[in-house]
Amino acid sequence: MPRVLLFAHASPASWVAYYIKAFRAVSDLRVVGPPPGAEQLAAWNRASLEQAVPTIDHPQDLNADFDLSATLGAWTPEVAIGISGIGGDGLYRRMMDLSCPTAYVTVDTWQCLTNYPEARDYDFVFSAQREFVAPLRDTGARQTRWLPLAADLDAHAPATATATHDIAFAGSTRAPVHAARRHLLEALAGRFALYHAEHAFGTALSEAFARGRIAFNHSAVQEVNMRIFEVMAMGRPLLTNDAATINGLSDLFVPGEQLALYRDEDDLMKMAARLLADDAGRQRMAEAGQREVRARHTYAHRAATILDCLKPWIGWKTDTGGILDWLPPEPGTVIDIGMALPASKLALHARGADRCIGIAGPTDDAMTRRGSYDVAYAWPGPEGLAADTAFVSGTLPRESALACAHACLRPGGTLLLHGVEDGHLAGTDLLRQGFHLRRVRDTPEGRHVEARRRSRALRTIADALFTRLAVPELDLPALIARIPEDW
């Protein structure tokens, strides 16, 4: 089994707890993070679940400066994973320095804006909501993919409670973001027998939904939320709003067959009445949804997806002090601007590069090395080149070399500067050129610099997101003003 290091703020009855359980079943797992105390559990509305907090192998404040090697002892990880928790709590600050492939799981990306800069520290990023894959990449995260939430088949097992109401719902309604949910529940209660549990976890959650002939759900911010998978795993017929289709709900499940969707309040009333009148149809839907979740949408499936992504890169990093040490996993198409990289296409292909392109500098005769590349061009190369990784020699004119790299790299692409001899490539200078500085190392070859391409600032992304979601009581101008410009 692979040795997996996991950083997390471990809340019980949350995706973090379920991921820890799933990884522990298939790996030699070590969890580093702070165990939540009674005050934190109360803030999460989980005060009754103190005994259900997942095991933390190495209790540690992740916001503190600590010696990870001393914490782990002789045990060394083969892969490292950070899971953003409730509230987007900060994770280990030096993830990029680990000598193993790394992955980041972001769930509440819509409200945890610190997830965006944090994601840039990882080799792979998994977003629970599909709409945030592109924004994460645009702000500098590399290899960003959609990985939905899921169900835990033990925690979300069917309950034996008898259905005593028409409709059941368990979940929060008090936060401003749930104003529409509160309104819909009030409307349902005025027409149907409604069972409502504000905070229920574990067995209490399954029993709450078993009280209704139909399970109601409302995605407050168009998200494919946890409850969708959990209710279906329980074998309950689910009625949820179609707003989550923006995040791939109808690509995960078949509407009308595995779950039912409603558009608005009027449609909700009609769909509820229709389902309540069709006992056999409700049963078929519940069984079909449960089969689909069990077959494809458990946290065991999600953990396997992450490990399958990282396993091919176990052992790929070295520590020779050379610039190739910083070549990312899945380097994709690689461009060498200046054609001064001390490696040929054979070495790059051996480390996973799909294609190696050389662009000679504006004044040199580097085209004499064109045989070291799959294809080589004179400066500045043709328009339309698209790369995932770009090497730039520090001897090239700064402005033109960085402009060429920015034009060639895809959003989130990696910029590697080698042989830099002076200090003019500071982080603010790179940001002005459209890059986020990640790390710097001085070597006998000169200074090595790694950065990520940024195509949009987080301020513009947040402005568009919250304008569309129209979250009640949100002071959008004040929120935007608090976002650092370099995010």
SVG drawing of the C-alpha trace seen along z (x, -y; Angstrom):
<svg xmlns="http://www.w3.org/2000/svg" viewBox="-52 -48 80 50">
<polyline fill="none" stroke="black" stroke-width="0.4" points="0.0,0.0 1.3,-3.5 2.5,-5.7 0.0,-8.6 0.5,-11.8 -2.7,-13.7 -3.1,-17.3 -6.5,-18.1 -8.6,-19.8 -10.6,-16.7 -14.3,-17.5 -16.5,-14.5 -19.5,-13.8 -17.8,-15.8 -16.1,-15.1 -12.7,-15.3 -13.7,-12.5 -15.0,-10.3 -11.8,-10.9 -9.6,-10.0 -11.6,-6.7 -11.4,-5.9 -7.6,-6.6 -6.9,-4.6 -8.5,-1.5 -6.3,-1.5 -3.0,-3.1 -0.4,-3.4 -1.9,-6.7 -0.5,-9.3 -2.8,-12.3 -1.3,-15.5 -3.5,-18.3 -5.3,-19.7 -7.9,-17.6 -11.0,-19.8 -11.9,-20.7 -15.3,-21.2 -15.4,-24.9 -14.6,-24.1 -17.1,-21.3 -19.8,-23.6 -18.9,-26.1 -19.4,-23.4 -22.7,-22.3 -21.1,-19.0 -20.9,-19.2 -22.5,-15.8 -19.8,-14.1 -16.7,-14.4 -16.3,-10.6 -16.6,-10.5 -13.6,-12.7 -11.3,-10.7 -7.9,-9.6 -5.1,-12.2 -1.8,-10.4 0.2,-13.5 -1.7,-16.3 -0.3,-19.6 -1.4,-23.2 -1.0,-23.5 -0.7,-27.3 2.4,-27.0 6.0,-26.6 7.1,-23.0 9.6,-20.4 7.7,-17.9 10.6,-15.5 10.9,-15.4 7.1,-15.0 7.0,-11.9 10.3,-10.4 11.6,-7.5 8.3,-7.3 8.5,-9.0 5.5,-9.7 5.2,-8.6 2.2,-11.0 0.9,-13.9 -2.7,-15.2 -4.2,-18.3 -8.0,-18.4 -9.6,-21.8 -12.1,-21.6 -15.1,-23.5 -14.2,-27.1 -11.2,-26.6 -8.8,-26.2 -5.1,-26.6 -3.0,-23.5 0.7,-22.8 2.5,-25.8 5.5,-24.1 3.7,-21.5 5.7,-22.3 8.9,-21.4 7.9,-17.8 9.8,-15.3 6.7,-13.4 3.7,-14.2 1.0,-16.2 -2.8,-16.7 -5.3,-19.2 -9.0,-18.7 -11.1,-21.9 -14.8,-21.6 -16.3,-24.9 -14.4,-26.8 -17.3,-29.3 -16.8,-30.8 -13.3,-29.7 -11.3,-32.1 -8.0,-31.2 -8.3,-27.9 -7.2,-29.6 -3.7,-30.7 -3.3,-27.5 -4.1,-25.3 -1.0,-26.7 1.2,-24.8 0.1,-21.4 0.8,-19.3 -2.8,-18.2 -6.0,-20.0 -9.4,-18.3 -12.5,-20.6 -15.7,-19.2 -17.7,-21.6 -17.1,-21.6 -17.6,-25.3 -14.4,-26.1 -12.0,-24.0 -11.4,-26.8 -11.1,-29.6 -8.6,-27.6 -6.6,-27.1 -6.9,-30.7 -5.4,-31.9 -2.4,-29.6 -3.4,-26.1 -2.0,-23.3 -3.7,-20.0 -7.1,-21.0 -9.9,-18.4 -13.5,-17.8 -14.0,-15.3 -17.5,-15.5 -18.4,-14.8 -19.7,-11.3 -21.3,-9.1 -19.9,-6.9 -21.8,-3.6 -21.5,-3.0 -22.5,-6.5 -25.3,-6.8 -26.8,-3.4 -30.6,-2.9 -32.5,-3.3 -35.3,-1.1 -37.5,-4.0 -41.0,-4.1 -42.1,-6.9 -44.4,-9.0 -44.4,-12.2 -44.8,-13.1 -41.4,-14.9 -38.3,-14.8 -35.4,-17.2 -32.3,-17.4 -29.9,-20.3 -29.2,-23.9 -31.7,-26.7 -30.4,-29.5 -27.6,-31.0 -28.4,-33.9 -27.3,-31.8 -30.2,-29.4 -33.0,-32.0 -34.4,-30.4 -34.3,-27.0 -36.2,-28.3 -38.9,-29.7 -39.3,-26.5 -39.5,-24.4 -42.2,-26.8 -44.1,-26.4 -43.9,-22.6 -45.0,-22.6 -48.1,-24.5 -49.2,-21.8 -47.6,-18.5 -46.6,-16.8 -43.0,-17.9 -40.4,-16.3 -37.5,-18.7 -34.3,-18.1 -32.0,-21.1 -28.7,-19.3 -28.6,-15.5 -25.5,-13.3 -24.8,-9.6 -27.7,-7.3 -29.9,-10.3 -29.4,-11.6 -30.5,-8.3 -33.5,-8.1 -34.6,-11.7 -34.7,-11.0 -36.5,-7.7 -39.3,-9.6 -40.4,-11.0 -41.7,-9.3 -39.7,-11.8 -36.4,-13.4 -36.1,-17.1 -32.8,-18.9 -32.0,-22.4 -28.5,-23.4 -28.1,-27.0 -25.2,-28.0 -25.9,-25.7 -23.6,-23.1 -23.8,-19.3 -23.8,-19.1 -23.1,-16.2 -26.8,-15.5 -27.5,-14.5 -25.1,-11.5 -26.0,-10.7 -29.8,-10.6 -29.4,-8.4 -27.1,-6.0 -29.8,-5.7 -32.2,-4.4 -34.5,-7.4 -36.3,-9.0 -34.6,-12.4 -36.2,-15.6 -33.6,-18.4 -33.4,-21.7 -32.0,-21.7 -29.7,-24.7 -26.9,-22.1 -26.9,-21.1 -24.3,-23.9 -22.0,-21.8 -22.7,-18.5 -25.6,-17.0 -27.3,-15.7 -24.0,-14.3 -23.7,-12.2 -27.3,-11.0 -30.3,-10.6 -33.1,-13.0 -36.5,-11.3 -34.9,-7.9 -32.4,-8.1 -33.6,-11.4 -36.2,-14.1 -35.5,-17.7 -37.6,-20.8 -37.1,-24.3 -38.9,-26.6 -41.5,-26.7 -44.4,-25.9 -42.6,-23.1 -41.5,-21.7 -45.2,-21.5 -46.2,-19.7 -43.2,-17.3 -43.8,-16.5 -47.5,-15.7 -46.7,-13.6 -44.1,-11.5 -46.3,-11.0 -49.1,-9.7 -46.8,-7.1 -45.6,-4.6 -44.0,-2.2 -42.3,-5.0 -40.8,-6.4 -39.4,-2.9 -37.9,-2.4 -36.2,-5.8 -34.9,-5.2 -33.4,-1.8 -31.9,-3.2 -30.3,-6.1 -28.9,-3.9 -27.4,-1.4 -25.7,-4.3 -24.2,-5.8 -22.9,-2.5 -21.4,-1.7 -19.6,-5.0 -20.0,-7.7 -18.5,-6.6 -15.5,-8.2 -13.7,-4.9 -14.2,-5.7 -12.9,-9.3 -9.8,-8.2 -9.0,-5.6 -9.3,-8.4 -6.8,-10.6 -4.3,-7.7 -4.6,-6.5 -3.7,-10.1 -0.7,-10.3 0.7,-6.7 2.4,-7.0 4.5,-9.8 5.7,-8.1 9.5,-8.5 9.6,-10.9 11.2,-13.8 14.9,-13.9 17.2,-16.3 20.2,-16.9 19.9,-20.7 19.2,-21.1 16.3,-22.8 14.8,-19.4 14.1,-18.6 11.2,-21.2 9.7,-19.7 6.0,-19.1 4.3,-15.7 2.5,-15.5 4.6,-18.3 2.6,-18.0 4.0,-20.1 7.3,-21.7 8.8,-24.8 12.4,-25.8 12.6,-29.5 16.2,-30.3 17.1,-26.6 19.6,-26.7 18.2,-23.9 20.9,-21.3 18.7,-18.4 17.5,-17.0 14.1,-15.8 15.1,-12.3 15.5,-13.3 12.3,-15.3 10.3,-12.5 11.6,-10.1 10.2,-12.4 6.7,-12.5 6.8,-15.3 4.5,-14.8 6.2,-17.2 9.4,-19.3 9.5,-22.6 12.5,-24.9 12.4,-28.6 15.8,-30.3 16.5,-33.6 16.2,-36.8 20.0,-37.3 21.7,-33.9 22.4,-30.9 20.7,-28.3 19.1,-26.8 22.2,-24.7 20.6,-22.6 17.4,-22.0 18.1,-18.3 17.5,-18.3 13.8,-19.1 10.8,-17.6 10.5,-20.9 12.4,-24.2 11.6,-27.7 13.5,-31.0 12.5,-33.8 9.7,-34.5 8.1,-31.3 4.8,-31.0 1.5,-32.3 -0.8,-29.8 1.8,-27.7 0.2,-26.2 2.4,-24.7 2.0,-23.4 5.6,-24.0 8.1,-26.6 11.8,-26.8 13.4,-30.2 17.1,-31.0 18.1,-33.8 20.4,-35.1 17.5,-36.2 16.1,-39.8 13.6,-39.7 10.6,-41.5 10.5,-39.7 11.2,-36.2 8.5,-36.4 6.0,-37.9 6.8,-34.9 6.3,-32.4 3.0,-34.0 1.7,-33.9 2.6,-30.2 1.6,-28.8 -1.9,-27.6 -3.6,-29.0 -1.9,-27.4 1.1,-26.4 4.5,-26.2 7.3,-28.7 10.8,-27.5 13.7,-30.1 17.2,-28.6 20.5,-30.3 19.2,-33.6 22.2,-35.7 20.6,-38.7 17.7,-39.6 15.5,-41.3 12.9,-38.4 11.2,-39.2 7.7,-38.0 6.1,-41.4 7.9,-41.7 6.7,-38.2 3.1,-39.1 3.2,-42.2 4.1,-39.8 1.2,-37.5 2.9,-34.9 2.7,-33.8 6.1,-33.2 6.3,-29.8 9.9,-29.3 13.5,-30.3 16.7,-28.4 20.3,-29.5 22.5,-26.8 26.0,-26.6 24.2,-26.9 22.7,-30.2 19.3,-31.0 16.3,-28.7 12.8,-30.2 9.4,-28.5 6.2,-30.3 2.7,-29.6 0.9,-31.5 -2.1,-33.6 -4.8,-34.7 -7.3,-36.2 -7.1,-37.8 -9.3,-36.3 -11.0,-39.7 -12.6,-39.5 -13.6,-35.8 -15.1,-36.6 -17.0,-39.6 -18.6,-37.6 -19.3,-34.6 -21.1,-36.5 -22.9,-38.8 -24.4,-35.7 -25.2,-33.9 -26.6,-37.0 -25.9,-35.7 -28.2,-37.6 -26.5,-40.0 -23.2,-39.8 -21.3,-43.1 -19.7,-42.4 -17.6,-45.6 -16.2,-45.0 -15.4,-41.4 -13.6,-42.3 -11.6,-45.0 -10.3,-42.4 -8.9,-40.1 -5.2,-40.7 -4.4,-42.0 -1.7,-39.3 -4.4,-36.5"/>
</svg>
